[in-house]
């Protein structure tokens, strides 16, 4: 075991875990004051359920030997319960149990991201069922496609995107962000629009909470990206640098677009540009130069800012812009690798602008297309089946009053609590 690599991955796992409350605060600040607790509970509840499923069969489905050797799904029984990871592998440079914990955080974060499209109008119980089914049928298989590599001896077969197609996705532009963003679109379409949308489209109730959440995400993202190098070395350092400069460029790009279109730059826009750029650099952080990272971050900030208008033009209620930021950002970042990748970066492959031709761009496009279609179709089916069986929407009255009291019998703020009748029981 390499103690330095192990220490770095332990720290990175903790940083990625920090992204879960980061998402909760970021999303929580963006909703109304009577919806914040439900939004945060969707993030924490969904992530916690996925963590248990990861132990039971999720890790096996994502990183087990591919069933039939075709690269579509790992054997869900191979590491059932993860007891096999208790024994130390003398040939490994990091504990396999630590790698499983690191990837567990990815699964939790991805599921929490999807919740943003259902804010304020989905039954909490239905969300929990959806989260478990979605992780099982969508995230675990796609993670196998993208993150599971064949072992050096050729005795374990990994996913088809990582090994047969050869597309580059350093830390999850397809498996995490494009996957979550497209799933959010499918869920939003099945759920339908909020009451009164878009004329009574709710305003964020706490911009400081949005900035707090974005800050936690920014910090956590260094573990997300640089931790994916799985070692404390040169690759992690380059990825760390690329992540930092891309995020800054994205924040500036979104602010510039707001200034040009609206005459002012907002704090919500700055936070959104930061996240959009982090999404876009996630797949590309090991493939591009720092200048390439600045370009990708700036492009993501500009384009994702414009993509916000898609939901109004096309008429779907993506409450917290998961589609514009994560689907569009993940798609951009993955495709731009085909243009900006340089052989001098850790991935060691050149894109079109560095003399690599169109081959890499084609592979990136195939990977994006496969994840987009699979995630959308399966997510739509899951949501539709739940809608027809247990139902997805809360009652209209509860939606208009705010979901916190109905779903959780509590309010985030004292002035949002409804008056209690004389003699009625109260909660402490």
C-alpha positions as CSV (number, residue, x, y, z in Angstrom):
1,X,0.0,0.0,0.0
2,X,1.1,3.5,-0.8
3,X,0.4,5.6,2.3
4,X,0.5,8.9,0.4
5,X,-2.0,7.8,-2.2
6,X,-4.2,6.3,0.5
7,X,-4.2,9.6,2.5
8,X,-5.0,11.6,-0.6
9,X,-8.0,9.4,-1.5
10,X,-9.2,9.4,2.1
11,X,-9.2,13.3,1.9
12,X,-10.8,13.3,-1.5
13,X,-13.6,11.0,-0.4
14,X,-14.3,13.4,2.5
15,X,-14.3,16.3,0.0
16,X,-16.8,14.6,-2.3
17,X,-19.0,13.8,0.7
18,X,-19.0,17.6,1.4
19,X,-20.7,18.1,-1.9
20,X,-23.9,16.4,-0.6
21,X,-24.6,19.2,1.9
22,X,-23.3,21.6,-0.7
23,X,-26.0,20.5,-3.1
24,X,-28.6,20.7,-0.3
25,X,-27.7,24.3,0.6
26,X,-27.4,25.3,-3.0
27,X,-30.8,23.9,-4.0
28,X,-32.3,24.9,-0.6
29,X,-31.5,28.5,-1.1
30,X,-33.0,28.5,-4.6
31,X,-36.5,27.4,-3.5
32,X,-39.1,29.2,-1.4
33,X,-38.8,29.4,2.4
34,X,-41.6,26.8,2.8
35,X,-39.9,24.3,0.6
36,X,-36.3,24.4,1.8
37,X,-36.5,21.5,4.3
38,X,-38.1,19.2,1.8
39,X,-35.5,20.1,-0.8
40,X,-32.6,19.4,1.6
41,X,-34.3,16.2,2.8
42,X,-34.6,14.9,-0.8
43,X,-30.8,15.4,-1.1
44,X,-29.9,13.7,2.2
45,X,-32.6,11.0,1.9
46,X,-31.8,10.0,-1.6
47,X,-28.0,10.0,-1.0
48,X,-28.4,7.8,2.2
49,X,-30.6,5.3,0.4
50,X,-28.1,5.0,-2.4
51,X,-25.3,4.4,0.1
52,X,-27.1,1.3,1.5
53,X,-27.8,0.0,-2.0
54,X,-24.2,0.5,-2.9
55,X,-23.2,-1.9,-0.2
56,X,-25.8,-4.5,-1.1
57,X,-25.2,-4.6,-4.9
58,X,-24.4,-1.2,-6.3
59,X,-20.6,-1.5,-6.2
60,X,-20.8,-4.9,-7.7
61,X,-23.1,-3.7,-10.5
62,X,-20.7,-0.8,-11.2
63,X,-17.3,-2.4,-10.8
64,X,-17.9,-6.2,-10.9
65,X,-16.8,-8.3,-13.8
66,X,-19.0,-7.4,-16.8
67,X,-21.8,-9.9,-17.3
68,X,-21.2,-11.8,-20.5
69,X,-18.1,-9.7,-21.1
70,X,-20.1,-7.1,-23.1
71,X,-19.4,-4.1,-20.8
72,X,-23.0,-3.2,-20.0
73,X,-23.4,-4.3,-16.3
74,X,-21.1,-5.7,-13.7
75,X,-22.0,-8.9,-11.8
76,X,-24.3,-7.6,-9.0
77,X,-23.5,-10.6,-6.9
78,X,-19.7,-10.5,-7.1
79,X,-19.2,-8.2,-4.2
80,X,-22.6,-8.7,-2.5
81,X,-22.5,-6.9,0.9
82,X,-18.8,-5.9,0.3
83,X,-17.5,-8.4,2.8
84,X,-14.9,-9.4,0.2
85,X,-13.3,-5.9,0.5
86,X,-12.4,-6.5,4.2
87,X,-9.3,-8.5,3.2
88,X,-6.2,-6.5,2.2
89,X,-5.0,-6.9,-1.4
90,X,-1.2,-6.9,-1.3
91,X,-1.0,-6.0,-5.0
92,X,-3.1,-2.8,-4.7
93,X,-1.6,0.6,-4.1
94,X,-4.7,1.8,-2.3
95,X,-7.2,-0.2,-0.3
96,X,-10.1,-1.5,-2.5
97,X,-12.5,-0.6,0.3
98,X,-11.3,3.0,0.0
99,X,-11.9,3.0,-3.7
100,X,-15.4,1.7,-3.1
101,X,-16.1,4.5,-0.5
102,X,-14.8,7.1,-3.0
103,X,-17.0,5.9,-5.7
104,X,-19.9,5.6,-3.3
105,X,-19.8,9.4,-2.9
106,X,-20.2,9.8,-6.6
107,X,-23.3,7.7,-6.6
108,X,-24.8,9.7,-3.8
109,X,-24.0,13.1,-5.4
110,X,-25.4,12.1,-8.7
111,X,-28.7,11.0,-7.2
112,X,-29.0,14.2,-5.2
113,X,-28.5,16.3,-8.3
114,X,-31.6,14.9,-9.9
115,X,-33.8,16.1,-7.0
116,X,-33.5,19.7,-8.2
117,X,-36.0,19.2,-11.1
118,X,-38.8,18.0,-8.7
119,X,-38.5,20.7,-6.1
120,X,-41.7,21.6,-4.2
121,X,-44.1,19.3,-5.9
122,X,-43.1,15.6,-5.5
123,X,-44.2,13.3,-2.7
124,X,-41.2,12.6,-0.4
125,X,-42.0,8.8,-0.3
126,X,-42.3,8.7,-4.1
127,X,-38.9,10.5,-4.4
128,X,-37.3,7.9,-2.1
129,X,-38.7,5.0,-4.2
130,X,-37.7,6.8,-7.4
131,X,-34.1,7.4,-6.1
132,X,-33.6,3.7,-5.3
133,X,-34.9,2.6,-8.6
134,X,-33.0,5.2,-10.6
135,X,-29.7,4.4,-8.9
136,X,-30.2,0.7,-9.6
137,X,-31.4,0.9,-13.2
138,X,-29.6,4.0,-14.4
139,X,-26.6,5.1,-12.4
140,X,-25.1,1.8,-11.6
141,X,-25.1,0.5,-15.2
142,X,-23.8,3.8,-16.6
143,X,-21.1,4.0,-14.0
144,X,-20.0,0.6,-15.2
145,X,-19.8,1.8,-18.8
146,X,-17.7,4.8,-17.9
147,X,-15.7,4.1,-14.8
148,X,-15.0,0.3,-14.8
149,X,-11.7,-0.4,-16.6
150,X,-10.4,-3.9,-17.6
151,X,-7.7,-5.1,-15.2
152,X,-4.1,-5.4,-16.4
153,X,-4.3,-9.2,-16.5
154,X,-7.4,-9.1,-18.7
155,X,-9.3,-11.3,-16.3
156,X,-11.9,-8.7,-15.3
157,X,-13.9,-7.0,-18.1
158,X,-15.1,-3.4,-17.5
159,X,-17.5,-1.0,-19.3
160,X,-17.8,-0.6,-23.0
161,X,-17.3,3.2,-23.0
162,X,-14.1,3.1,-21.0
163,X,-12.5,0.2,-22.7
164,X,-14.0,-0.5,-26.1
165,X,-15.0,3.0,-27.3
166,X,-12.1,4.7,-25.6
167,X,-13.9,7.9,-24.8
168,X,-12.4,10.2,-22.2
169,X,-14.3,11.1,-19.0
170,X,-11.9,11.7,-16.2
171,X,-14.3,12.2,-13.4
172,X,-17.9,11.9,-14.6
173,X,-19.1,14.3,-17.2
174,X,-21.3,11.6,-18.7
175,X,-21.9,9.2,-15.8
176,X,-22.6,11.9,-13.3
177,X,-23.6,15.2,-14.9
178,X,-25.1,14.4,-18.3
179,X,-26.8,11.4,-16.7
180,X,-28.3,13.4,-13.8
181,X,-29.3,16.3,-16.1
182,X,-31.1,14.2,-18.6
183,X,-32.8,12.2,-15.8
184,X,-33.9,15.5,-14.3
185,X,-35.5,16.4,-17.7
186,X,-37.4,13.1,-17.9
187,X,-38.6,13.4,-14.3
188,X,-39.8,17.0,-14.9
189,X,-41.7,16.0,-17.9
190,X,-43.6,13.2,-16.1
191,X,-44.2,15.3,-13.0
192,X,-45.6,18.3,-15.0
193,X,-45.3,22.0,-14.2
194,X,-45.7,23.6,-10.8
195,X,-49.0,25.4,-10.2
196,X,-49.0,28.8,-11.9
197,X,-45.7,28.2,-13.7
198,X,-44.0,30.2,-15.1
199,X,-45.9,33.4,-14.2
200,X,-45.7,32.6,-10.4
201,X,-42.3,31.0,-10.7
202,X,-40.9,31.2,-7.2
203,X,-37.8,33.3,-6.4
204,X,-34.9,32.1,-4.4
205,X,-35.6,32.8,-0.7
206,X,-31.9,32.9,0.4
207,X,-29.1,34.0,-1.8
208,X,-26.5,33.6,1.0
209,X,-27.5,29.9,1.2
210,X,-27.0,29.6,-2.5
211,X,-23.5,31.1,-2.2
212,X,-22.7,28.9,0.8
213,X,-23.8,25.8,-1.2
214,X,-21.7,26.8,-4.2
215,X,-18.7,27.4,-2.0
216,X,-19.0,23.9,-0.5
217,X,-19.4,22.4,-3.9
218,X,-16.3,24.3,-5.2
219,X,-14.2,23.0,-2.4
220,X,-15.6,19.5,-2.7
221,X,-15.0,19.4,-6.5
222,X,-11.2,19.3,-6.0
223,X,-11.7,15.9,-4.3
224,X,-14.2,14.9,-7.0
225,X,-11.8,15.7,-9.9
226,X,-8.3,15.5,-8.5
227,X,-9.2,12.5,-6.4
228,X,-10.1,10.6,-9.6
229,X,-6.4,10.4,-10.4
230,X,-6.3,7.9,-7.5
231,X,-2.8,9.0,-6.6
232,X,-1.1,12.0,-5.0
233,X,1.1,12.8,-8.0
234,X,1.5,14.8,-11.2
235,X,-1.9,13.9,-12.7
236,X,-3.8,15.0,-9.6
237,X,-1.8,18.3,-9.6
238,X,-2.7,19.1,-13.2
239,X,-6.3,18.2,-12.7
240,X,-6.5,20.4,-9.5
241,X,-5.1,23.4,-11.4
242,X,-7.4,22.9,-14.4
243,X,-10.4,22.6,-12.1
244,X,-9.5,25.9,-10.3
245,X,-9.0,28.0,-13.4
246,X,-12.1,26.6,-15.2
247,X,-14.3,27.4,-12.3
248,X,-13.1,31.0,-12.2
249,X,-13.6,31.4,-16.0
250,X,-17.1,30.0,-15.8
251,X,-18.1,32.4,-13.1
252,X,-16.8,35.3,-15.1
253,X,-18.5,34.0,-18.3
254,X,-21.9,33.8,-16.8
255,X,-21.6,37.2,-15.2
256,X,-20.5,38.7,-18.5
257,X,-23.5,37.2,-20.3
258,X,-25.9,38.5,-17.6
259,X,-24.3,41.9,-18.0
260,X,-24.7,41.9,-21.7
261,X,-28.3,40.6,-21.7
262,X,-29.7,42.2,-18.5
263,X,-27.5,45.1,-17.6
264,X,-26.4,43.6,-14.3
265,X,-24.5,40.6,-12.8
266,X,-26.3,38.7,-10.0
267,X,-25.0,36.5,-7.2
268,X,-27.2,33.6,-8.3
269,X,-25.6,34.0,-11.8
270,X,-22.1,34.0,-10.4
271,X,-22.8,30.8,-8.4
272,X,-24.5,29.1,-11.4
273,X,-21.6,30.0,-13.7
274,X,-19.1,28.5,-11.2
275,X,-21.1,25.3,-11.0
276,X,-21.6,25.1,-14.8
277,X,-17.9,25.4,-15.4
278,X,-17.0,22.8,-12.7
279,X,-19.5,20.4,-14.5
280,X,-17.9,21.0,-17.9
281,X,-14.3,20.6,-16.7
282,X,-15.1,17.4,-14.8
283,X,-14.7,15.1,-17.9
284,X,-11.9,17.2,-19.4
285,X,-9.7,18.0,-16.4
286,X,-7.1,15.4,-17.2
287,X,-7.1,16.0,-21.0
288,X,-6.5,19.7,-21.5
289,X,-4.0,22.4,-20.7
290,X,-4.8,25.2,-18.3
291,X,-5.6,27.5,-21.2
292,X,-7.9,24.8,-22.5
293,X,-9.5,24.6,-19.1
294,X,-10.1,28.4,-19.1
295,X,-11.7,28.1,-22.5
296,X,-14.0,25.2,-21.5
297,X,-15.0,27.0,-18.3
298,X,-15.8,30.3,-20.1
299,X,-17.8,28.5,-22.8
300,X,-19.8,26.6,-20.2
301,X,-20.6,29.8,-18.3
302,X,-21.7,31.6,-21.5
303,X,-23.7,28.7,-23.0
304,X,-25.3,27.4,-19.8
305,X,-26.5,30.9,-19.0
306,X,-28.3,31.0,-22.3
307,X,-29.6,27.4,-21.9
308,X,-31.7,28.6,-18.9
309,X,-34.2,29.9,-21.4
310,X,-34.8,26.4,-22.8
311,X,-37.3,25.5,-20.1
312,X,-39.4,28.6,-20.9
313,X,-39.2,28.1,-24.6
314,X,-40.0,24.4,-24.5
315,X,-42.4,24.5,-21.6
316,X,-40.9,22.1,-19.1
317,X,-40.6,23.0,-15.4
318,X,-37.0,22.2,-14.4
319,X,-37.3,24.0,-11.0
320,X,-33.6,24.5,-10.3
321,X,-32.1,24.4,-13.8
322,X,-30.5,21.0,-13.5
323,X,-30.9,20.5,-17.3
324,X,-29.2,23.8,-18.2
325,X,-26.3,23.4,-15.8
326,X,-25.7,19.7,-15.6
327,X,-27.0,18.2,-18.9
328,X,-25.8,21.1,-21.1
329,X,-22.6,21.6,-19.1
330,X,-21.8,17.8,-19.0
331,X,-22.5,17.5,-22.7
332,X,-20.3,20.6,-23.5
333,X,-17.4,19.4,-21.4
334,X,-17.4,15.9,-22.8
335,X,-17.6,17.1,-26.4
336,X,-15.0,19.9,-26.1
337,X,-12.4,17.2,-25.1
338,X,-12.5,16.3,-28.8
339,X,-11.3,19.8,-29.6
340,X,-9.1,20.9,-26.7
341,X,-7.4,17.7,-25.6
342,X,-3.6,17.8,-25.8
343,X,-1.2,14.9,-25.6
344,X,0.9,16.8,-23.0
345,X,-2.0,16.5,-20.5
346,X,-2.2,13.4,-18.2
347,X,-4.7,11.6,-20.5
348,X,-2.1,11.8,-23.3
349,X,-4.5,12.1,-26.3
350,X,-4.8,15.0,-28.8
351,X,-8.0,16.5,-30.0
352,X,-8.8,18.3,-33.2
353,X,-7.1,21.6,-32.3
354,X,-3.9,19.8,-31.5
355,X,-3.6,17.6,-34.6
356,X,-5.6,14.7,-33.4
357,X,-8.3,14.8,-36.1
358,X,-12.0,14.0,-35.6
359,X,-11.6,10.5,-34.1
360,X,-11.7,11.5,-30.5
361,X,-14.5,13.9,-31.0
362,X,-16.5,11.1,-32.6
363,X,-15.9,8.8,-29.6
364,X,-17.0,11.6,-27.2
365,X,-20.2,12.1,-29.2
366,X,-21.0,8.4,-29.2
367,X,-20.5,8.3,-25.4
368,X,-22.7,11.3,-24.9
369,X,-25.5,10.0,-27.1
370,X,-25.6,6.6,-25.5
371,X,-25.8,8.0,-21.9
372,X,-28.4,10.6,-23.0
373,X,-30.7,8.2,-24.6
374,X,-30.4,5.4,-22.0
375,X,-30.8,7.8,-19.1
376,X,-33.8,9.6,-20.5
377,X,-35.7,6.6,-21.6
378,X,-35.2,4.5,-18.4
379,X,-35.8,7.5,-16.1
380,X,-39.1,8.4,-18.0
381,X,-40.3,4.8,-17.6
382,X,-39.5,4.7,-13.9
383,X,-41.2,8.0,-13.3
384,X,-44.2,7.0,-15.4
385,X,-44.7,3.6,-13.6
386,X,-44.5,5.4,-10.2
387,X,-47.0,8.0,-11.4
388,X,-49.5,5.3,-12.4
389,X,-49.0,3.3,-9.2
390,X,-48.2,5.3,-6.1
391,X,-48.5,8.8,-7.6
392,X,-45.8,11.5,-7.8
393,X,-47.5,14.8,-7.0
394,X,-48.4,16.2,-3.7
395,X,-52.0,17.7,-3.3
396,X,-52.5,21.1,-5.0
397,X,-53.2,22.8,-1.6
398,X,-50.0,21.6,-0.1
399,X,-48.0,22.6,-3.2
400,X,-49.4,26.2,-3.0
401,X,-48.9,26.4,0.8
402,X,-45.4,24.9,0.7
403,X,-44.4,21.2,1.0
404,X,-42.4,21.4,4.3
405,X,-45.4,21.3,6.7
406,X,-47.2,18.6,4.6
407,X,-44.3,16.3,4.1
408,X,-42.3,16.8,7.3
409,X,-44.6,18.6,9.8
410,X,-42.0,21.3,10.4
411,X,-40.9,24.7,9.1
412,X,-37.5,26.1,8.5
413,X,-38.4,29.5,9.9
414,X,-40.7,30.5,12.7
415,X,-42.6,33.1,10.6
416,X,-43.5,30.3,8.1
417,X,-45.3,28.2,10.7
418,X,-49.1,28.2,10.5
419,X,-51.1,29.2,13.6
420,X,-52.0,26.2,15.8
421,X,-55.6,26.0,17.1
422,X,-56.2,26.2,20.8
423,X,-55.7,22.8,22.4
424,X,-54.2,21.3,19.3
425,X,-51.1,19.1,19.8
426,X,-47.8,20.7,18.9
427,X,-44.4,19.4,17.8
428,X,-41.3,20.2,19.7
